[in-house]
Amino acid sequence: MVVFAGSAQPRGAFHMTMDANDALETARAFPGATLFAAHTDGWVHFKEGAERLAAAFASFGVGHRLAAPEPGQPVLFAL
């Protein structure tokens, strides 16, 4: 499952993409899924990077469920 994380906050108080809590709730809702975090780093409006997201998942014992694709590298998903 691809999740748009990074807690993007381009302006104002609301977040355009998931924060770590949202991603953890998604993991709980889909217990058999591996979550591929996209859009976590690279622009100033991202408030939570890939390292912070990975730390949150690890602290809840579900770090093995989070995958971070390499920037610029394709990811193939089985259908």
Jmol script that loads the backbone (N, CA, C; Angstrom):
load data "model"
ATOM      1  N   MET A   1       0.841  -1.154   0.000  1.00  0.00           N
ATOM      2  CA  MET A   1       0.000   0.000   0.000  1.00  0.00           C
ATOM      3  C   MET A   1       0.897   1.232   0.000  1.00  0.00           C
ATOM      4  N   VAL A   2       0.610   2.181  -0.872  1.00  0.00           N
ATOM      5  CA  VAL A   2       1.369   3.427  -0.909  1.00  0.00           C
ATOM      6  C   VAL A   2       0.646   4.458  -0.046  1.00  0.00           C
ATOM      7  N   VAL A   3       1.366   5.040   0.885  1.00  0.00           N
ATOM      8  CA  VAL A   3       0.810   6.101   1.722  1.00  0.00           C
ATOM      9  C   VAL A   3       1.597   7.378   1.468  1.00  0.00           C
ATOM     10  N   PHE A   4       0.883   8.441   1.306  1.00  0.00           N
ATOM     11  CA  PHE A   4       1.509   9.745   1.109  1.00  0.00           C
ATOM     12  C   PHE A   4       1.709  10.364   2.485  1.00  0.00           C
ATOM     13  N   ALA A   5       2.924  10.273   2.973  1.00  0.00           N
ATOM     14  CA  ALA A   5       3.250  10.684   4.331  1.00  0.00           C
ATOM     15  C   ALA A   5       3.995  12.023   4.294  1.00  0.00           C
ATOM     16  N   GLY A   6       4.797  12.284   5.294  1.00  0.00           N
ATOM     17  CA  GLY A   6       5.591  13.495   5.341  1.00  0.00           C
ATOM     18  C   GLY A   6       4.929  14.658   6.047  1.00  0.00           C
ATOM     19  N   SER A   7       3.658  14.521   6.354  1.00  0.00           N
ATOM     20  CA  SER A   7       2.924  15.576   7.054  1.00  0.00           C
ATOM     21  C   SER A   7       3.092  16.933   6.368  1.00  0.00           C
ATOM     22  N   ALA A   8       2.873  16.947   5.057  1.00  0.00           N
ATOM     23  CA  ALA A   8       3.055  18.179   4.279  1.00  0.00           C
ATOM     24  C   ALA A   8       2.110  19.271   4.775  1.00  0.00           C
ATOM     25  N   GLN A   9       2.679  20.415   5.015  1.00  0.00           N
ATOM     26  CA  GLN A   9       1.919  21.566   5.497  1.00  0.00           C
ATOM     27  C   GLN A   9       2.331  22.774   4.654  1.00  0.00           C
ATOM     28  N   PRO A  10       1.763  22.881   3.424  1.00  0.00           N
ATOM     29  CA  PRO A  10       2.193  23.961   2.544  1.00  0.00           C
ATOM     30  C   PRO A  10       1.803  25.342   3.046  1.00  0.00           C
ATOM     31  N   ARG A  11       0.659  25.450   3.698  1.00  0.00           N
ATOM     32  CA  ARG A  11       0.271  26.709   4.345  1.00  0.00           C
ATOM     33  C   ARG A  11      -0.912  26.439   5.264  1.00  0.00           C
ATOM     34  N   GLY A  12      -1.031  27.231   6.271  1.00  0.00           N
ATOM     35  CA  GLY A  12      -2.116  27.031   7.226  1.00  0.00           C
ATOM     36  C   GLY A  12      -1.825  25.891   8.177  1.00  0.00           C
ATOM     37  N   ALA A  13      -2.813  25.557   8.979  1.00  0.00           N
ATOM     38  CA  ALA A  13      -2.627  24.572  10.044  1.00  0.00           C
ATOM     39  C   ALA A  13      -2.890  23.133   9.619  1.00  0.00           C
ATOM     40  N   PHE A  14      -3.556  22.918   8.487  1.00  0.00           N
ATOM     41  CA  PHE A  14      -3.904  21.546   8.157  1.00  0.00           C
ATOM     42  C   PHE A  14      -2.798  20.883   7.339  1.00  0.00           C
ATOM     43  N   HIS A  15      -2.702  19.563   7.475  1.00  0.00           N
ATOM     44  CA  HIS A  15      -1.685  18.780   6.776  1.00  0.00           C
ATOM     45  C   HIS A  15      -2.286  18.171   5.516  1.00  0.00           C
ATOM     46  N   MET A  16      -1.574  18.304   4.421  1.00  0.00           N
ATOM     47  CA  MET A  16      -2.038  17.811   3.133  1.00  0.00           C
ATOM     48  C   MET A  16      -1.814  16.305   2.986  1.00  0.00           C
ATOM     49  N   THR A  17      -0.796  15.778   3.653  1.00  0.00           N
ATOM     50  CA  THR A  17      -0.513  14.344   3.600  1.00  0.00           C
ATOM     51  C   THR A  17      -0.473  13.788   5.020  1.00  0.00           C
ATOM     52  N   MET A  18      -0.388  12.468   5.116  1.00  0.00           N
ATOM     53  CA  MET A  18      -0.417  11.795   6.409  1.00  0.00           C
ATOM     54  C   MET A  18       0.777  12.161   7.285  1.00  0.00           C
ATOM     55  N   ASP A  19       0.525  12.190   8.597  1.00  0.00           N
ATOM     56  CA  ASP A  19       1.630  12.240   9.538  1.00  0.00           C
ATOM     57  C   ASP A  19       1.847  10.818  10.063  1.00  0.00           C
ATOM     58  N   ALA A  20       2.780  10.643  10.981  1.00  0.00           N
ATOM     59  CA  ALA A  20       3.094   9.310  11.487  1.00  0.00           C
ATOM     60  C   ALA A  20       1.877   8.643  12.130  1.00  0.00           C
ATOM     61  N   ASN A  21       1.081   9.408  12.877  1.00  0.00           N
ATOM     62  CA  ASN A  21      -0.111   8.836  13.505  1.00  0.00           C
ATOM     63  C   ASN A  21      -1.100   8.321  12.467  1.00  0.00           C
ATOM     64  N   ASP A  22      -1.303   9.085  11.394  1.00  0.00           N
ATOM     65  CA  ASP A  22      -2.208   8.642  10.328  1.00  0.00           C
ATOM     66  C   ASP A  22      -1.696   7.359   9.679  1.00  0.00           C
ATOM     67  N   ALA A  23      -0.397   7.308   9.413  1.00  0.00           N
ATOM     68  CA  ALA A  23       0.178   6.120   8.782  1.00  0.00           C
ATOM     69  C   ALA A  23       0.068   4.907   9.693  1.00  0.00           C
ATOM     70  N   LEU A  24       0.268   5.106  11.000  1.00  0.00           N
ATOM     71  CA  LEU A  24       0.110   4.001  11.947  1.00  0.00           C
ATOM     72  C   LEU A  24      -1.337   3.520  11.997  1.00  0.00           C
ATOM     73  N   GLU A  25      -2.287   4.421  11.939  1.00  0.00           N
ATOM     74  CA  GLU A  25      -3.700   4.033  11.899  1.00  0.00           C
ATOM     75  C   GLU A  25      -4.008   3.245  10.625  1.00  0.00           C
ATOM     76  N   THR A  26      -3.403   3.644   9.523  1.00  0.00           N
ATOM     77  CA  THR A  26      -3.583   2.915   8.269  1.00  0.00           C
ATOM     78  C   THR A  26      -3.016   1.506   8.400  1.00  0.00           C
ATOM     79  N   ALA A  27      -1.849   1.381   9.016  1.00  0.00           N
ATOM     80  CA  ALA A  27      -1.257   0.056   9.238  1.00  0.00           C
ATOM     81  C   ALA A  27      -2.162  -0.808  10.100  1.00  0.00           C
ATOM     82  N   ARG A  28      -2.781  -0.194  11.100  1.00  0.00           N
ATOM     83  CA  ARG A  28      -3.699  -0.949  11.966  1.00  0.00           C
ATOM     84  C   ARG A  28      -4.937  -1.390  11.194  1.00  0.00           C
ATOM     85  N   ALA A  29      -5.428  -0.545  10.306  1.00  0.00           N
ATOM     86  CA  ALA A  29      -6.638  -0.850   9.537  1.00  0.00           C
ATOM     87  C   ALA A  29      -6.399  -1.930   8.481  1.00  0.00           C
ATOM     88  N   PHE A  30      -5.145  -2.054   8.032  1.00  0.00           N
ATOM     89  CA  PHE A  30      -4.797  -3.047   7.012  1.00  0.00           C
ATOM     90  C   PHE A  30      -3.656  -3.914   7.542  1.00  0.00           C
ATOM     91  N   PRO A  31      -3.968  -4.851   8.442  1.00  0.00           N
ATOM     92  CA  PRO A  31      -2.926  -5.577   9.158  1.00  0.00           C
ATOM     93  C   PRO A  31      -2.014  -6.444   8.296  1.00  0.00           C
ATOM     94  N   GLY A  32      -2.427  -6.820   7.108  1.00  0.00           N
ATOM     95  CA  GLY A  32      -1.588  -7.661   6.259  1.00  0.00           C
ATOM     96  C   GLY A  32      -0.760  -6.887   5.258  1.00  0.00           C
ATOM     97  N   ALA A  33      -0.851  -5.578   5.269  1.00  0.00           N
ATOM     98  CA  ALA A  33      -0.209  -4.763   4.231  1.00  0.00           C
ATOM     99  C   ALA A  33       1.163  -4.254   4.664  1.00  0.00           C
ATOM    100  N   THR A  34       2.041  -4.151   3.675  1.00  0.00           N
ATOM    101  CA  THR A  34       3.279  -3.397   3.835  1.00  0.00           C
ATOM    102  C   THR A  34       2.998  -1.993   3.339  1.00  0.00           C
ATOM    103  N   LEU A  35       3.406  -1.002   4.085  1.00  0.00           N
ATOM    104  CA  LEU A  35       3.166   0.392   3.696  1.00  0.00           C
ATOM    105  C   LEU A  35       4.426   0.982   3.085  1.00  0.00           C
ATOM    106  N   PHE A  36       4.295   1.485   1.882  1.00  0.00           N
ATOM    107  CA  PHE A  36       5.381   2.169   1.189  1.00  0.00           C
ATOM    108  C   PHE A  36       5.161   3.663   1.358  1.00  0.00           C
ATOM    109  N   ALA A  37       6.053   4.307   2.079  1.00  0.00           N
ATOM    110  CA  ALA A  37       5.909   5.733   2.366  1.00  0.00           C
ATOM    111  C   ALA A  37       6.467   6.550   1.205  1.00  0.00           C
ATOM    112  N   ALA A  38       5.625   7.383   0.642  1.00  0.00           N
ATOM    113  CA  ALA A  38       6.028   8.274  -0.441  1.00  0.00           C
ATOM    114  C   ALA A  38       5.866   9.721   0.013  1.00  0.00           C
ATOM    115  N   HIS A  39       6.627  10.598  -0.584  1.00  0.00           N
ATOM    116  CA  HIS A  39       6.533  12.037  -0.313  1.00  0.00           C
ATOM    117  C   HIS A  39       6.822  12.369   1.145  1.00  0.00           C
ATOM    118  N   THR A  40       7.970  11.914   1.624  1.00  0.00           N
ATOM    119  CA  THR A  40       8.335  12.231   3.008  1.00  0.00           C
ATOM    120  C   THR A  40       9.467  13.244   3.119  1.00  0.00           C
ATOM    121  N   ASP A  41      10.227  13.407   2.079  1.00  0.00           N
ATOM    122  CA  ASP A  41      11.404  14.284   2.142  1.00  0.00           C
ATOM    123  C   ASP A  41      11.566  15.042   0.821  1.00  0.00           C
ATOM    124  N   GLY A  42      12.352  16.095   0.884  1.00  0.00           N
ATOM    125  CA  GLY A  42      12.751  16.775  -0.336  1.00  0.00           C
ATOM    126  C   GLY A  42      12.225  18.185  -0.506  1.00  0.00           C
ATOM    127  N   TRP A  43      11.134  18.533   0.147  1.00  0.00           N
ATOM    128  CA  TRP A  43      10.608  19.889   0.052  1.00  0.00           C
ATOM    129  C   TRP A  43      10.415  20.443   1.449  1.00  0.00           C
ATOM    130  N   VAL A  44      10.483  21.731   1.564  1.00  0.00           N
ATOM    131  CA  VAL A  44      10.431  22.382   2.870  1.00  0.00           C
ATOM    132  C   VAL A  44       9.079  22.188   3.572  1.00  0.00           C
ATOM    133  N   HIS A  45       8.011  21.938   2.831  1.00  0.00           N
ATOM    134  CA  HIS A  45       6.713  21.814   3.490  1.00  0.00           C
ATOM    135  C   HIS A  45       6.485  20.456   4.154  1.00  0.00           C
ATOM    136  N   PHE A  46       7.415  19.503   3.996  1.00  0.00           N
ATOM    137  CA  PHE A  46       7.303  18.231   4.711  1.00  0.00           C
ATOM    138  C   PHE A  46       7.780  18.439   6.142  1.00  0.00           C
ATOM    139  N   LYS A  47       6.921  18.142   7.100  1.00  0.00           N
ATOM    140  CA  LYS A  47       7.229  18.366   8.512  1.00  0.00           C
ATOM    141  C   LYS A  47       7.747  17.114   9.205  1.00  0.00           C
ATOM    142  N   GLU A  48       7.532  15.929   8.623  1.00  0.00           N
ATOM    143  CA  GLU A  48       8.034  14.669   9.175  1.00  0.00           C
ATOM    144  C   GLU A  48       8.743  13.905   8.064  1.00  0.00           C
ATOM    145  N   GLY A  49      10.027  13.666   8.235  1.00  0.00           N
ATOM    146  CA  GLY A  49      10.799  12.940   7.244  1.00  0.00           C
ATOM    147  C   GLY A  49      10.686  11.438   7.413  1.00  0.00           C
ATOM    148  N   ALA A  50      11.332  10.724   6.510  1.00  0.00           N
ATOM    149  CA  ALA A  50      11.302   9.260   6.512  1.00  0.00           C
ATOM    150  C   ALA A  50      11.868   8.694   7.810  1.00  0.00           C
ATOM    151  N   GLU A  51      12.902   9.320   8.359  1.00  0.00           N
ATOM    152  CA  GLU A  51      13.500   8.824   9.607  1.00  0.00           C
ATOM    153  C   GLU A  51      12.525   8.914  10.772  1.00  0.00           C
ATOM    154  N   ARG A  52      11.797   9.999  10.849  1.00  0.00           N
ATOM    155  CA  ARG A  52      10.822  10.160  11.942  1.00  0.00           C
ATOM    156  C   ARG A  52       9.679   9.154  11.793  1.00  0.00           C
ATOM    157  N   LEU A  53       9.226   8.933  10.570  1.00  0.00           N
ATOM    158  CA  LEU A  53       8.169   7.952  10.327  1.00  0.00           C
ATOM    159  C   LEU A  53       8.652   6.558  10.706  1.00  0.00           C
ATOM    160  N   ALA A  54       9.865   6.201  10.297  1.00  0.00           N
ATOM    161  CA  ALA A  54      10.416   4.889  10.637  1.00  0.00           C
ATOM    162  C   ALA A  54      10.561   4.726  12.147  1.00  0.00           C
ATOM    163  N   ALA A  55      10.963   5.779  12.839  1.00  0.00           N
ATOM    164  CA  ALA A  55      11.093   5.715  14.299  1.00  0.00           C
ATOM    165  C   ALA A  55       9.744   5.487  14.960  1.00  0.00           C
ATOM    166  N   ALA A  56       8.700   6.130  14.454  1.00  0.00           N
ATOM    167  CA  ALA A  56       7.354   5.942  15.017  1.00  0.00           C
ATOM    168  C   ALA A  56       6.899   4.502  14.826  1.00  0.00           C
ATOM    169  N   PHE A  57       7.108   3.947  13.635  1.00  0.00           N
ATOM    170  CA  PHE A  57       6.719   2.561  13.383  1.00  0.00           C
ATOM    171  C   PHE A  57       7.519   1.613  14.264  1.00  0.00           C
ATOM    172  N   ALA A  58       8.812   1.855  14.403  1.00  0.00           N
ATOM    173  CA  ALA A  58       9.653   1.001  15.244  1.00  0.00           C
ATOM    174  C   ALA A  58       9.208   1.051  16.699  1.00  0.00           C
ATOM    175  N   SER A  59       8.826   2.227  17.177  1.00  0.00           N
ATOM    176  CA  SER A  59       8.434   2.349  18.584  1.00  0.00           C
ATOM    177  C   SER A  59       7.161   1.578  18.904  1.00  0.00           C
ATOM    178  N   PHE A  60       6.356   1.310  17.890  1.00  0.00           N
ATOM    179  CA  PHE A  60       5.147   0.507  18.090  1.00  0.00           C
ATOM    180  C   PHE A  60       5.331  -0.943  17.653  1.00  0.00           C
ATOM    181  N   GLY A  61       6.564  -1.318  17.334  1.00  0.00           N
ATOM    182  CA  GLY A  61       6.859  -2.706  16.986  1.00  0.00           C
ATOM    183  C   GLY A  61       6.393  -3.125  15.611  1.00  0.00           C
ATOM    184  N   VAL A  62       6.143  -2.168  14.737  1.00  0.00           N
ATOM    185  CA  VAL A  62       5.679  -2.503  13.385  1.00  0.00           C
ATOM    186  C   VAL A  62       6.618  -1.942  12.307  1.00  0.00           C
ATOM    187  N   GLY A  63       7.869  -1.722  12.677  1.00  0.00           N
ATOM    188  CA  GLY A  63       8.838  -1.196  11.728  1.00  0.00           C
ATOM    189  C   GLY A  63       9.013  -2.066  10.504  1.00  0.00           C
ATOM    190  N   HIS A  64       8.822  -3.375  10.672  1.00  0.00           N
ATOM    191  CA  HIS A  64       8.942  -4.306   9.544  1.00  0.00           C
ATOM    192  C   HIS A  64       7.842  -4.115   8.500  1.00  0.00           C
ATOM    193  N   ARG A  65       6.800  -3.382   8.849  1.00  0.00           N
ATOM    194  CA  ARG A  65       5.677  -3.163   7.931  1.00  0.00           C
ATOM    195  C   ARG A  65       5.851  -1.918   7.073  1.00  0.00           C
ATOM    196  N   LEU A  66       6.885  -1.149   7.318  1.00  0.00           N
ATOM    197  CA  LEU A  66       7.111   0.106   6.604  1.00  0.00           C
ATOM    198  C   LEU A  66       8.269  -0.054   5.632  1.00  0.00           C
ATOM    199  N   ALA A  67       8.048   0.344   4.395  1.00  0.00           N
ATOM    200  CA  ALA A  67       9.096   0.318   3.377  1.00  0.00           C
ATOM    201  C   ALA A  67       9.295   1.722   2.836  1.00  0.00           C
ATOM    202  N   ALA A  68      10.540   2.077   2.610  1.00  0.00           N
ATOM    203  CA  ALA A  68      10.855   3.392   2.054  1.00  0.00           C
ATOM    204  C   ALA A  68      11.554   3.187   0.716  1.00  0.00           C
ATOM    205  N   PRO A  69      10.850   3.437  -0.377  1.00  0.00           N
ATOM    206  CA  PRO A  69      11.484   3.256  -1.685  1.00  0.00           C
ATOM    207  C   PRO A  69      12.639   4.232  -1.883  1.00  0.00           C
ATOM    208  N   GLU A  70      13.643   3.802  -2.622  1.00  0.00           N
ATOM    209  CA  GLU A  70      14.771   4.665  -2.952  1.00  0.00           C
ATOM    210  C   GLU A  70      14.317   5.732  -3.935  1.00  0.00           C
ATOM    211  N   PRO A  71      14.621   6.992  -3.666  1.00  0.00           N
ATOM    212  CA  PRO A  71      14.234   8.052  -4.596  1.00  0.00           C
ATOM    213  C   PRO A  71      14.786   7.788  -6.004  1.00  0.00           C
ATOM    214  N   GLY A  72      13.923   7.905  -6.983  1.00  0.00           N
ATOM    215  CA  GLY A  72      14.306   7.720  -8.370  1.00  0.00           C
ATOM    216  C   GLY A  72      14.351   6.283  -8.837  1.00  0.00           C
ATOM    217  N   GLN A  73      14.096   5.330  -7.948  1.00  0.00           N
ATOM    218  CA  GLN A  73      14.120   3.920  -8.313  1.00  0.00           C
ATOM    219  C   GLN A  73      12.697   3.380  -8.423  1.00  0.00           C
ATOM    220  N   PRO A  74      12.415   2.606  -9.450  1.00  0.00           N
ATOM    221  CA  PRO A  74      11.057   2.060  -9.592  1.00  0.00           C
ATOM    222  C   PRO A  74      10.765   0.991  -8.530  1.00  0.00           C
ATOM    223  N   VAL A  75       9.509   0.876  -8.191  1.00  0.00           N
ATOM    224  CA  VAL A  75       9.037  -0.160  -7.280  1.00  0.00           C
ATOM    225  C   VAL A  75       7.966  -0.947  -8.017  1.00  0.00           C
ATOM    226  N   LEU A  76       8.124  -2.254  -8.074  1.00  0.00           N
ATOM    227  CA  LEU A  76       7.140  -3.104  -8.739  1.00  0.00           C
ATOM    228  C   LEU A  76       6.224  -3.728  -7.692  1.00  0.00           C
ATOM    229  N   PHE A  77       4.939  -3.636  -7.942  1.00  0.00           N
ATOM    230  CA  PHE A  77       3.935  -4.200  -7.043  1.00  0.00           C
ATOM    231  C   PHE A  77       3.253  -5.362  -7.723  1.00  0.00           C
ATOM    232  N   ALA A  78       3.064  -6.451  -7.001  1.00  0.00           N
ATOM    233  CA  ALA A  78       2.332  -7.607  -7.530  1.00  0.00           C
ATOM    234  C   ALA A  78       0.832  -7.289  -7.506  1.00  0.00           C
ATOM    235  N   LEU A  79       0.146  -7.706  -8.523  1.00  0.00           N
ATOM    236  CA  LEU A  79      -1.308  -7.497  -8.556  1.00  0.00           C
ATOM    237  C   LEU A  79      -2.039  -8.691  -8.019  1.00  0.00           C
TER     238      LEU A  79
END
end "model"
wireframe off; spacefill off
backbone 0.3
color backbone group
